[in-house]
Amino acid sequence: MRRWRIILGRGGTILLAIGLALLLVSLIPAAQIGNFSGTWIVQPERFDTPYTPFSERVVTPQQGLHITATANSTLNVYLLEVKSQTIYRWINEHHLEPIDSSNVTYLEEFLTSNPESIGWQNEIPNENIEFEYVPTKITNTTLVFSNPSSHFIHVEYEGSITALVAPRSKVQTLAQWTIPIGFVLALPWLIDLWRVRTRRRGSQLQTKPT
């Protein structure tokens, strides 16, 4: 029993050390490796994929996208894990000679048929929206603005590409698990060590000549 307590205790201290190290890694600030910005006017009942060198690119789990956008009316924003050509190709394949490949109805059909392509989505409620996206795998990303309304919408956006030591959310999640588990496993062993040392100190005091 004591042997198993020692083994589990040492394993717990290792987990505890790993968890603390992961927590420190997650606190290392990301380095910015590029940025982009632009303004766009999205037509009524249309969607757009504004192209910049960074708004459509391949990203890895060691990279993050930080995007801020502002619109003068409600606008749907998507970050899709596909190339923009993939969206239009799917529309053209499922609608023979579509009148307008940028119709929001076609985008909604694509998203319904390919929900796994949605990396992030939200709505700009006539104010700023800000989000950070870190992929779980190497993937293409495309920024999409969708205007379901019957009037033109003006949108301004800016963003940055960051280089991460490790995916922050994953590292923090691992740390949140390993630290308490390591503490629970190590605690009985640490208590035993403390008791042994306390007894030794007591014995030394009793045998010490007066």
mmCIF file of the C-alpha atoms, coordinates in Angstrom:
data_MODEL
# 
_entry.id   MODEL 
# 
loop_
_atom_site.group_PDB 
_atom_site.id 
_atom_site.type_symbol 
_atom_site.label_atom_id 
_atom_site.label_alt_id 
_atom_site.label_comp_id 
_atom_site.label_asym_id 
_atom_site.label_entity_id 
_atom_site.label_seq_id 
_atom_site.pdbx_PDB_ins_code 
_atom_site.Cartn_x 
_atom_site.Cartn_y 
_atom_site.Cartn_z 
_atom_site.occupancy 
_atom_site.B_iso_or_equiv 
_atom_site.pdbx_formal_charge 
_atom_site.auth_seq_id 
_atom_site.auth_comp_id 
_atom_site.auth_asym_id 
_atom_site.auth_atom_id 
_atom_site.pdbx_PDB_model_num 
ATOM 1   C CA . MET A 1 1   ? 0.000   0.000  0.000   1.00 0.00 ? 1   MET A CA 1 
ATOM 2   C CA . ARG A 1 2   ? 2.770   2.387  0.938   1.00 0.00 ? 2   ARG A CA 1 
ATOM 3   C CA . ARG A 1 3   ? 4.652   1.502  -2.258  1.00 0.00 ? 3   ARG A CA 1 
ATOM 4   C CA . TRP A 1 4   ? 1.633   2.362  -4.414  1.00 0.00 ? 4   TRP A CA 1 
ATOM 5   C CA . ARG A 1 5   ? 1.172   5.598  -2.508  1.00 0.00 ? 5   ARG A CA 1 
ATOM 6   C CA . ILE A 1 6   ? 4.777   6.543  -3.283  1.00 0.00 ? 6   ILE A CA 1 
ATOM 7   C CA . ILE A 1 7   ? 4.382   5.643  -6.980  1.00 0.00 ? 7   ILE A CA 1 
ATOM 8   C CA . LEU A 1 8   ? 1.122   7.591  -7.304  1.00 0.00 ? 8   LEU A CA 1 
ATOM 9   C CA . GLY A 1 9   ? 2.571   10.484 -5.337  1.00 0.00 ? 9   GLY A CA 1 
ATOM 10  C CA . ARG A 1 10  ? 5.603   10.804 -7.569  1.00 0.00 ? 10  ARG A CA 1 
ATOM 11  C CA . GLY A 1 11  ? 3.421   10.498 -10.640 1.00 0.00 ? 11  GLY A CA 1 
ATOM 12  C CA . GLY A 1 12  ? 1.183   13.210 -9.220  1.00 0.00 ? 12  GLY A CA 1 
ATOM 13  C CA . THR A 1 13  ? 4.112   15.575 -8.678  1.00 0.00 ? 13  THR A CA 1 
ATOM 14  C CA . ILE A 1 14  ? 5.188   15.012 -12.294 1.00 0.00 ? 14  ILE A CA 1 
ATOM 15  C CA . LEU A 1 15  ? 1.655   15.819 -13.513 1.00 0.00 ? 15  LEU A CA 1 
ATOM 16  C CA . LEU A 1 16  ? 1.590   18.864 -11.267 1.00 0.00 ? 16  LEU A CA 1 
ATOM 17  C CA . ALA A 1 17  ? 4.898   20.103 -12.691 1.00 0.00 ? 17  ALA A CA 1 
ATOM 18  C CA . ILE A 1 18  ? 3.717   19.484 -16.260 1.00 0.00 ? 18  ILE A CA 1 
ATOM 19  C CA . GLY A 1 19  ? 0.452   21.329 -15.610 1.00 0.00 ? 19  GLY A CA 1 
ATOM 20  C CA . LEU A 1 20  ? 2.262   24.351 -14.162 1.00 0.00 ? 20  LEU A CA 1 
ATOM 21  C CA . ALA A 1 21  ? 4.659   24.368 -17.121 1.00 0.00 ? 21  ALA A CA 1 
ATOM 22  C CA . LEU A 1 22  ? 1.729   24.261 -19.570 1.00 0.00 ? 22  LEU A CA 1 
ATOM 23  C CA . LEU A 1 23  ? 0.077   27.108 -17.713 1.00 0.00 ? 23  LEU A CA 1 
ATOM 24  C CA . LEU A 1 24  ? 3.235   29.202 -18.049 1.00 0.00 ? 24  LEU A CA 1 
ATOM 25  C CA . VAL A 1 25  ? 3.454   28.371 -21.774 1.00 0.00 ? 25  VAL A CA 1 
ATOM 26  C CA . SER A 1 26  ? -0.146  29.548 -22.293 1.00 0.00 ? 26  SER A CA 1 
ATOM 27  C CA . LEU A 1 27  ? 0.781   32.911 -20.765 1.00 0.00 ? 27  LEU A CA 1 
ATOM 28  C CA . ILE A 1 28  ? 3.541   33.592 -23.304 1.00 0.00 ? 28  ILE A CA 1 
ATOM 29  C CA . PRO A 1 29  ? 2.233   36.410 -25.536 1.00 0.00 ? 29  PRO A CA 1 
ATOM 30  C CA . ALA A 1 30  ? 1.688   35.631 -29.220 1.00 0.00 ? 30  ALA A CA 1 
ATOM 31  C CA . ALA A 1 31  ? 3.956   37.250 -31.807 1.00 0.00 ? 31  ALA A CA 1 
ATOM 32  C CA . GLN A 1 32  ? 2.225   39.159 -34.605 1.00 0.00 ? 32  GLN A CA 1 
ATOM 33  C CA . ILE A 1 33  ? 3.404   38.001 -38.046 1.00 0.00 ? 33  ILE A CA 1 
ATOM 34  C CA . GLY A 1 34  ? 1.014   39.969 -40.264 1.00 0.00 ? 34  GLY A CA 1 
ATOM 35  C CA . ASN A 1 35  ? -2.055  42.171 -40.298 1.00 0.00 ? 35  ASN A CA 1 
ATOM 36  C CA . PHE A 1 36  ? -4.784  43.183 -42.705 1.00 0.00 ? 36  PHE A CA 1 
ATOM 37  C CA . SER A 1 37  ? -7.618  45.684 -42.908 1.00 0.00 ? 37  SER A CA 1 
ATOM 38  C CA . GLY A 1 38  ? -10.204 46.912 -45.367 1.00 0.00 ? 38  GLY A CA 1 
ATOM 39  C CA . THR A 1 39  ? -13.640 48.332 -46.045 1.00 0.00 ? 39  THR A CA 1 
ATOM 40  C CA . TRP A 1 40  ? -16.382 46.581 -47.961 1.00 0.00 ? 40  TRP A CA 1 
ATOM 41  C CA . ILE A 1 41  ? -19.903 47.247 -49.162 1.00 0.00 ? 41  ILE A CA 1 
ATOM 42  C CA . VAL A 1 42  ? -22.071 44.139 -49.135 1.00 0.00 ? 42  VAL A CA 1 
ATOM 43  C CA . GLN A 1 43  ? -25.019 44.253 -51.506 1.00 0.00 ? 43  GLN A CA 1 
ATOM 44  C CA . PRO A 1 44  ? -28.575 43.376 -50.389 1.00 0.00 ? 44  PRO A CA 1 
ATOM 45  C CA . GLU A 1 45  ? -29.226 39.635 -50.041 1.00 0.00 ? 45  GLU A CA 1 
ATOM 46  C CA . ARG A 1 46  ? -25.664 38.857 -51.127 1.00 0.00 ? 46  ARG A CA 1 
ATOM 47  C CA . PHE A 1 47  ? -22.545 37.474 -49.475 1.00 0.00 ? 47  PHE A CA 1 
ATOM 48  C CA . ASP A 1 48  ? -18.955 38.479 -50.107 1.00 0.00 ? 48  ASP A CA 1 
ATOM 49  C CA . THR A 1 49  ? -15.509 37.021 -49.448 1.00 0.00 ? 49  THR A CA 1 
ATOM 50  C CA . PRO A 1 50  ? -13.262 40.093 -49.314 1.00 0.00 ? 50  PRO A CA 1 
ATOM 51  C CA . TYR A 1 51  ? -9.803  39.061 -50.383 1.00 0.00 ? 51  TYR A CA 1 
ATOM 52  C CA . THR A 1 52  ? -6.623  40.282 -48.743 1.00 0.00 ? 52  THR A CA 1 
ATOM 53  C CA . PRO A 1 53  ? -3.276  38.458 -48.398 1.00 0.00 ? 53  PRO A CA 1 
ATOM 54  C CA . PHE A 1 54  ? -4.331  37.404 -44.879 1.00 0.00 ? 54  PHE A CA 1 
ATOM 55  C CA . SER A 1 55  ? -8.149  37.179 -44.877 1.00 0.00 ? 55  SER A CA 1 
ATOM 56  C CA . GLU A 1 56  ? -7.933  34.025 -47.018 1.00 0.00 ? 56  GLU A CA 1 
ATOM 57  C CA . ARG A 1 57  ? -4.994  31.787 -46.221 1.00 0.00 ? 57  ARG A CA 1 
ATOM 58  C CA . VAL A 1 58  ? -3.772  28.507 -44.752 1.00 0.00 ? 58  VAL A CA 1 
ATOM 59  C CA . VAL A 1 59  ? -3.325  28.536 -40.985 1.00 0.00 ? 59  VAL A CA 1 
ATOM 60  C CA . THR A 1 60  ? -1.982  25.975 -38.512 1.00 0.00 ? 60  THR A CA 1 
ATOM 61  C CA . PRO A 1 61  ? -2.742  25.206 -34.837 1.00 0.00 ? 61  PRO A CA 1 
ATOM 62  C CA . GLN A 1 62  ? 0.341   27.300 -34.008 1.00 0.00 ? 62  GLN A CA 1 
ATOM 63  C CA . GLN A 1 63  ? -1.276  30.369 -35.588 1.00 0.00 ? 63  GLN A CA 1 
ATOM 64  C CA . GLY A 1 64  ? -4.247  32.471 -34.596 1.00 0.00 ? 64  GLY A CA 1 
ATOM 65  C CA . LEU A 1 65  ? -6.495  34.950 -36.362 1.00 0.00 ? 65  LEU A CA 1 
ATOM 66  C CA . HIS A 1 66  ? -7.686  38.002 -34.453 1.00 0.00 ? 66  HIS A CA 1 
ATOM 67  C CA . ILE A 1 67  ? -10.403 39.942 -36.284 1.00 0.00 ? 67  ILE A CA 1 
ATOM 68  C CA . THR A 1 68  ? -12.418 43.068 -35.477 1.00 0.00 ? 68  THR A CA 1 
ATOM 69  C CA . ALA A 1 69  ? -15.299 44.259 -37.656 1.00 0.00 ? 69  ALA A CA 1 
ATOM 70  C CA . THR A 1 70  ? -17.831 47.099 -37.634 1.00 0.00 ? 70  THR A CA 1 
ATOM 71  C CA . ALA A 1 71  ? -20.939 47.497 -39.789 1.00 0.00 ? 71  ALA A CA 1 
ATOM 72  C CA . ASN A 1 72  ? -23.685 50.090 -40.109 1.00 0.00 ? 72  ASN A CA 1 
ATOM 73  C CA . SER A 1 73  ? -26.384 47.410 -39.881 1.00 0.00 ? 73  SER A CA 1 
ATOM 74  C CA . THR A 1 74  ? -26.844 43.768 -38.901 1.00 0.00 ? 74  THR A CA 1 
ATOM 75  C CA . LEU A 1 75  ? -24.450 41.553 -40.825 1.00 0.00 ? 75  LEU A CA 1 
ATOM 76  C CA . ASN A 1 76  ? -23.576 37.856 -40.551 1.00 0.00 ? 76  ASN A CA 1 
ATOM 77  C CA . VAL A 1 77  ? -19.874 37.050 -40.302 1.00 0.00 ? 77  VAL A CA 1 
ATOM 78  C CA . TYR A 1 78  ? -18.308 33.638 -40.948 1.00 0.00 ? 78  TYR A CA 1 
ATOM 79  C CA . LEU A 1 79  ? -14.812 32.272 -40.845 1.00 0.00 ? 79  LEU A CA 1 
ATOM 80  C CA . LEU A 1 80  ? -14.966 29.173 -43.002 1.00 0.00 ? 80  LEU A CA 1 
ATOM 81  C CA . GLU A 1 81  ? -12.359 26.441 -43.105 1.00 0.00 ? 81  GLU A CA 1 
ATOM 82  C CA . VAL A 1 82  ? -12.410 26.236 -46.913 1.00 0.00 ? 82  VAL A CA 1 
ATOM 83  C CA . LYS A 1 83  ? -11.188 28.282 -49.852 1.00 0.00 ? 83  LYS A CA 1 
ATOM 84  C CA . SER A 1 84  ? -13.632 30.777 -51.364 1.00 0.00 ? 84  SER A CA 1 
ATOM 85  C CA . GLN A 1 85  ? -13.443 28.833 -54.639 1.00 0.00 ? 85  GLN A CA 1 
ATOM 86  C CA . THR A 1 86  ? -14.829 25.801 -52.816 1.00 0.00 ? 86  THR A CA 1 
ATOM 87  C CA . ILE A 1 87  ? -17.995 27.732 -51.909 1.00 0.00 ? 87  ILE A CA 1 
ATOM 88  C CA . TYR A 1 88  ? -18.647 28.988 -55.439 1.00 0.00 ? 88  TYR A CA 1 
ATOM 89  C CA . ARG A 1 89  ? -17.763 25.627 -56.978 1.00 0.00 ? 89  ARG A CA 1 
ATOM 90  C CA . TRP A 1 90  ? -20.314 23.895 -54.725 1.00 0.00 ? 90  TRP A CA 1 
ATOM 91  C CA . ILE A 1 91  ? -22.988 26.458 -55.667 1.00 0.00 ? 91  ILE A CA 1 
ATOM 92  C CA . ASN A 1 92  ? -22.319 26.056 -59.383 1.00 0.00 ? 92  ASN A CA 1 
ATOM 93  C CA . GLU A 1 93  ? -22.420 22.271 -59.082 1.00 0.00 ? 93  GLU A CA 1 
ATOM 94  C CA . HIS A 1 94  ? -25.775 22.282 -57.258 1.00 0.00 ? 94  HIS A CA 1 
ATOM 95  C CA . HIS A 1 95  ? -27.426 25.074 -59.237 1.00 0.00 ? 95  HIS A CA 1 
ATOM 96  C CA . LEU A 1 96  ? -27.111 24.893 -62.992 1.00 0.00 ? 96  LEU A CA 1 
ATOM 97  C CA . GLU A 1 97  ? -26.259 28.341 -64.335 1.00 0.00 ? 97  GLU A CA 1 
ATOM 98  C CA . PRO A 1 98  ? -27.158 30.253 -61.153 1.00 0.00 ? 98  PRO A CA 1 
ATOM 99  C CA . ILE A 1 99  ? -28.279 33.817 -61.806 1.00 0.00 ? 99  ILE A CA 1 
ATOM 100 C CA . ASP A 1 100 ? -26.090 35.098 -58.965 1.00 0.00 ? 100 ASP A CA 1 
ATOM 101 C CA . SER A 1 101 ? -23.625 32.789 -57.218 1.00 0.00 ? 101 SER A CA 1 
ATOM 102 C CA . SER A 1 102 ? -23.373 35.295 -54.343 1.00 0.00 ? 102 SER A CA 1 
ATOM 103 C CA . ASN A 1 103 ? -27.008 35.006 -53.274 1.00 0.00 ? 103 ASN A CA 1 
ATOM 104 C CA . VAL A 1 104 ? -27.299 34.494 -49.491 1.00 0.00 ? 104 VAL A CA 1 
ATOM 105 C CA . THR A 1 105 ? -29.703 31.595 -50.069 1.00 0.00 ? 105 THR A CA 1 
ATOM 106 C CA . TYR A 1 106 ? -26.950 29.671 -51.833 1.00 0.00 ? 106 TYR A CA 1 
ATOM 107 C CA . LEU A 1 107 ? -24.529 30.375 -48.982 1.00 0.00 ? 107 LEU A CA 1 
ATOM 108 C CA . GLU A 1 108 ? -27.060 29.108 -46.443 1.00 0.00 ? 108 GLU A CA 1 
ATOM 109 C CA . GLU A 1 109 ? -27.526 25.935 -48.497 1.00 0.00 ? 109 GLU A CA 1 
ATOM 110 C CA . PHE A 1 110 ? -23.772 25.420 -48.618 1.00 0.00 ? 110 PHE A CA 1 
ATOM 111 C CA . LEU A 1 111 ? -23.441 25.887 -44.848 1.00 0.00 ? 111 LEU A CA 1 
ATOM 112 C CA . THR A 1 112 ? -26.347 23.528 -44.165 1.00 0.00 ? 112 THR A CA 1 
ATOM 113 C CA . SER A 1 113 ? -24.744 20.857 -46.339 1.00 0.00 ? 113 SER A CA 1 
ATOM 114 C CA . ASN A 1 114 ? -21.229 21.510 -45.024 1.00 0.00 ? 114 ASN A CA 1 
ATOM 115 C CA . PRO A 1 115 ? -21.545 22.476 -41.328 1.00 0.00 ? 115 PRO A CA 1 
ATOM 116 C CA . GLU A 1 116 ? -18.024 21.196 -40.639 1.00 0.00 ? 116 GLU A CA 1 
ATOM 117 C CA . SER A 1 117 ? -16.666 24.054 -42.765 1.00 0.00 ? 117 SER A CA 1 
ATOM 118 C CA . ILE A 1 118 ? -17.770 26.666 -40.188 1.00 0.00 ? 118 ILE A CA 1 
ATOM 119 C CA . GLY A 1 119 ? -14.790 27.570 -38.024 1.00 0.00 ? 119 GLY A CA 1 
ATOM 120 C CA . TRP A 1 120 ? -16.556 30.524 -36.391 1.00 0.00 ? 120 TRP A CA 1 
ATOM 121 C CA . GLN A 1 121 ? -19.753 32.513 -36.959 1.00 0.00 ? 121 GLN A CA 1 
ATOM 122 C CA . ASN A 1 122 ? -21.571 35.439 -35.399 1.00 0.00 ? 122 ASN A CA 1 
ATOM 123 C CA . GLU A 1 123 ? -23.623 38.511 -36.147 1.00 0.00 ? 123 GLU A CA 1 
ATOM 124 C CA . ILE A 1 124 ? -22.542 42.131 -36.154 1.00 0.00 ? 124 ILE A CA 1 
ATOM 125 C CA . PRO A 1 125 ? -25.470 43.843 -34.397 1.00 0.00 ? 125 PRO A CA 1 
ATOM 126 C CA . ASN A 1 126 ? -24.756 47.311 -35.743 1.00 0.00 ? 126 ASN A CA 1 
ATOM 127 C CA . GLU A 1 127 ? -21.636 47.620 -33.567 1.00 0.00 ? 127 GLU A CA 1 
ATOM 128 C CA . ASN A 1 128 ? -18.124 46.244 -33.152 1.00 0.00 ? 128 ASN A CA 1 
ATOM 129 C CA . ILE A 1 129 ? -17.493 42.537 -33.063 1.00 0.00 ? 129 ILE A CA 1 
ATOM 130 C CA . GLU A 1 130 ? -14.186 40.992 -32.083 1.00 0.00 ? 130 GLU A CA 1 
ATOM 131 C CA . PHE A 1 131 ? -13.069 37.380 -32.081 1.00 0.00 ? 131 PHE A CA 1 
ATOM 132 C CA . GLU A 1 132 ? -9.999  35.175 -32.028 1.00 0.00 ? 132 GLU A CA 1 
ATOM 133 C CA . TYR A 1 133 ? -9.793  31.926 -33.955 1.00 0.00 ? 133 TYR A CA 1 
ATOM 134 C CA . VAL A 1 134 ? -7.216  29.145 -33.537 1.00 0.00 ? 134 VAL A CA 1 
ATOM 135 C CA . PRO A 1 135 ? -7.657  26.081 -35.784 1.00 0.00 ? 135 PRO A CA 1 
ATOM 136 C CA . THR A 1 136 ? -7.379  22.524 -34.511 1.00 0.00 ? 136 THR A CA 1 
ATOM 137 C CA . LYS A 1 137 ? -5.618  21.414 -37.696 1.00 0.00 ? 137 LYS A CA 1 
ATOM 138 C CA . ILE A 1 138 ? -3.869  22.856 -40.756 1.00 0.00 ? 138 ILE A CA 1 
ATOM 139 C CA . THR A 1 139 ? -6.705  24.390 -42.740 1.00 0.00 ? 139 THR A CA 1 
ATOM 140 C CA . ASN A 1 140 ? -7.752  27.000 -45.274 1.00 0.00 ? 140 ASN A CA 1 
ATOM 141 C CA . THR A 1 141 ? -9.675  29.966 -43.913 1.00 0.00 ? 141 THR A CA 1 
ATOM 142 C CA . THR A 1 142 ? -11.972 32.434 -45.665 1.00 0.00 ? 142 THR A CA 1 
ATOM 143 C CA . LEU A 1 143 ? -13.658 35.474 -44.162 1.00 0.00 ? 143 LEU A CA 1 
ATOM 144 C CA . VAL A 1 144 ? -17.273 35.809 -45.346 1.00 0.00 ? 144 VAL A CA 1 
ATOM 145 C CA . PHE A 1 145 ? -19.748 38.676 -44.892 1.00 0.00 ? 145 PHE A CA 1 
ATOM 146 C CA . SER A 1 146 ? -23.412 37.845 -45.521 1.00 0.00 ? 146 SER A CA 1 
ATOM 147 C CA . ASN A 1 147 ? -26.109 40.514 -45.882 1.00 0.00 ? 147 ASN A CA 1 
ATOM 148 C CA . PRO A 1 148 ? -29.634 39.070 -45.539 1.00 0.00 ? 148 PRO A CA 1 
ATOM 149 C CA . SER A 1 149 ? -31.241 42.541 -45.539 1.00 0.00 ? 149 SER A CA 1 
ATOM 150 C CA . SER A 1 150 ? -32.709 44.529 -48.438 1.00 0.00 ? 150 SER A CA 1 
ATOM 151 C CA . HIS A 1 151 ? -30.232 47.416 -48.204 1.00 0.00 ? 151 HIS A CA 1 
ATOM 152 C CA . PHE A 1 152 ? -26.514 47.985 -48.705 1.00 0.00 ? 152 PHE A CA 1 
ATOM 153 C CA . ILE A 1 153 ? -24.264 47.482 -45.660 1.00 0.00 ? 153 ILE A CA 1 
ATOM 154 C CA . HIS A 1 154 ? -20.912 49.133 -45.162 1.00 0.00 ? 154 HIS A CA 1 
ATOM 155 C CA . VAL A 1 155 ? -18.413 47.093 -43.157 1.00 0.00 ? 155 VAL A CA 1 
ATOM 156 C CA . GLU A 1 156 ? -14.928 47.923 -41.896 1.00 0.00 ? 156 GLU A CA 1 
ATOM 157 C CA . TYR A 1 157 ? -12.631 45.175 -40.679 1.00 0.00 ? 157 TYR A CA 1 
ATOM 158 C CA . GLU A 1 158 ? -9.097  44.626 -39.506 1.00 0.00 ? 158 GLU A CA 1 
ATOM 159 C CA . GLY A 1 159 ? -7.206  41.660 -38.192 1.00 0.00 ? 159 GLY A CA 1 
ATOM 160 C CA . SER A 1 160 ? -3.857  40.116 -37.460 1.00 0.00 ? 160 SER A CA 1 
ATOM 161 C CA . ILE A 1 161 ? -2.096  36.797 -37.759 1.00 0.00 ? 161 ILE A CA 1 
ATOM 162 C CA . THR A 1 162 ? -0.314  35.662 -34.617 1.00 0.00 ? 162 THR A CA 1 
ATOM 163 C CA . ALA A 1 163 ? 2.278   32.963 -34.049 1.00 0.00 ? 163 ALA A CA 1 
ATOM 164 C CA . LEU A 1 164 ? 1.638   30.868 -30.935 1.00 0.00 ? 164 LEU A CA 1 
ATOM 165 C CA . VAL A 1 165 ? 4.083   28.733 -28.978 1.00 0.00 ? 165 VAL A CA 1 
ATOM 166 C CA . ALA A 1 166 ? 1.177   26.291 -28.623 1.00 0.00 ? 166 ALA A CA 1 
ATOM 167 C CA . PRO A 1 167 ? -2.612  26.490 -29.073 1.00 0.00 ? 167 PRO A CA 1 
ATOM 168 C CA . ARG A 1 168 ? -3.564  28.556 -26.007 1.00 0.00 ? 168 ARG A CA 1 
ATOM 169 C CA . SER A 1 169 ? -7.023  27.082 -25.370 1.00 0.00 ? 169 SER A CA 1 
ATOM 170 C CA . LYS A 1 170 ? -5.766  23.498 -25.652 1.00 0.00 ? 170 LYS A CA 1 
ATOM 171 C CA . VAL A 1 171 ? -2.791  24.148 -23.404 1.00 0.00 ? 171 VAL A CA 1 
ATOM 172 C CA . GLN A 1 172 ? -4.950  25.838 -20.779 1.00 0.00 ? 172 GLN A CA 1 
ATOM 173 C CA . THR A 1 173 ? -7.458  22.975 -20.906 1.00 0.00 ? 173 THR A CA 1 
ATOM 174 C CA . LEU A 1 174 ? -4.667  20.426 -20.373 1.00 0.00 ? 174 LEU A CA 1 
ATOM 175 C CA . ALA A 1 175 ? -3.308  22.491 -17.491 1.00 0.00 ? 175 ALA A CA 1 
ATOM 176 C CA . GLN A 1 176 ? -6.771  22.692 -15.898 1.00 0.00 ? 176 GLN A CA 1 
ATOM 177 C CA . TRP A 1 177 ? -6.917  18.893 -15.889 1.00 0.00 ? 177 TRP A CA 1 
ATOM 178 C CA . THR A 1 178 ? -3.333  17.938 -15.027 1.00 0.00 ? 178 THR A CA 1 
ATOM 179 C CA . ILE A 1 179 ? -2.843  20.367 -12.120 1.00 0.00 ? 179 ILE A CA 1 
ATOM 180 C CA . PRO A 1 180 ? -5.792  19.207 -9.940  1.00 0.00 ? 180 PRO A CA 1 
ATOM 181 C CA . ILE A 1 181 ? -5.264  15.529 -10.828 1.00 0.00 ? 181 ILE A CA 1 
ATOM 182 C CA . GLY A 1 182 ? -1.564  15.806 -10.013 1.00 0.00 ? 182 GLY A CA 1 
ATOM 183 C CA . PHE A 1 183 ? -2.343  17.578 -6.741  1.00 0.00 ? 183 PHE A CA 1 
ATOM 184 C CA . VAL A 1 184 ? -4.863  14.916 -5.665  1.00 0.00 ? 184 VAL A CA 1 
ATOM 185 C CA . LEU A 1 185 ? -2.446  12.071 -6.484  1.00 0.00 ? 185 LEU A CA 1 
ATOM 186 C CA . ALA A 1 186 ? 0.522   13.751 -4.806  1.00 0.00 ? 186 ALA A CA 1 
ATOM 187 C CA . LEU A 1 187 ? -1.261  14.965 -1.669  1.00 0.00 ? 187 LEU A CA 1 
ATOM 188 C CA . PRO A 1 188 ? -1.253  11.655 0.370   1.00 0.00 ? 188 PRO A CA 1 
ATOM 189 C CA . TRP A 1 189 ? 2.426   11.095 -0.425  1.00 0.00 ? 189 TRP A CA 1 
ATOM 190 C CA . LEU A 1 190 ? 3.327   14.686 0.487   1.00 0.00 ? 190 LEU A CA 1 
ATOM 191 C CA . ILE A 1 191 ? 1.413   14.347 3.759   1.00 0.00 ? 191 ILE A CA 1 
ATOM 192 C CA . ASP A 1 192 ? 3.367   11.156 4.568   1.00 0.00 ? 192 ASP A CA 1 
ATOM 193 C CA . LEU A 1 193 ? 6.653   12.937 3.831   1.00 0.00 ? 193 LEU A CA 1 
ATOM 194 C CA . TRP A 1 194 ? 5.638   15.805 6.085   1.00 0.00 ? 194 TRP A CA 1 
ATOM 195 C CA . ARG A 1 195 ? 4.702   13.408 8.903   1.00 0.00 ? 195 ARG A CA 1 
ATOM 196 C CA . VAL A 1 196 ? 7.991   11.488 8.576   1.00 0.00 ? 196 VAL A CA 1 
ATOM 197 C CA . ARG A 1 197 ? 10.023  14.692 8.693   1.00 0.00 ? 197 ARG A CA 1 
ATOM 198 C CA . THR A 1 198 ? 7.988   15.954 11.665  1.00 0.00 ? 198 THR A CA 1 
ATOM 199 C CA . ARG A 1 199 ? 8.659   12.708 13.563  1.00 0.00 ? 199 ARG A CA 1 
ATOM 200 C CA . ARG A 1 200 ? 12.372  12.884 12.778  1.00 0.00 ? 200 ARG A CA 1 
ATOM 201 C CA . ARG A 1 201 ? 12.597  16.448 14.001  1.00 0.00 ? 201 ARG A CA 1 
ATOM 202 C CA . GLY A 1 202 ? 10.711  15.459 17.174  1.00 0.00 ? 202 GLY A CA 1 
ATOM 203 C CA . SER A 1 203 ? 13.065  12.513 17.750  1.00 0.00 ? 203 SER A CA 1 
ATOM 204 C CA . GLN A 1 204 ? 16.105  14.713 17.209  1.00 0.00 ? 204 GLN A CA 1 
ATOM 205 C CA . LEU A 1 205 ? 14.801  17.237 19.758  1.00 0.00 ? 205 LEU A CA 1 
ATOM 206 C CA . GLN A 1 206 ? 14.121  14.484 22.311  1.00 0.00 ? 206 GLN A CA 1 
ATOM 207 C CA . THR A 1 207 ? 17.576  12.919 21.963  1.00 0.00 ? 207 THR A CA 1 
ATOM 208 C CA . LYS A 1 208 ? 19.381  16.248 21.916  1.00 0.00 ? 208 LYS A CA 1 
ATOM 209 C CA . PRO A 1 209 ? 21.413  16.666 25.178  1.00 0.00 ? 209 PRO A CA 1 
ATOM 210 C CA . THR A 1 210 ? 20.294  19.415 27.515  1.00 0.00 ? 210 THR A CA 1 
# 
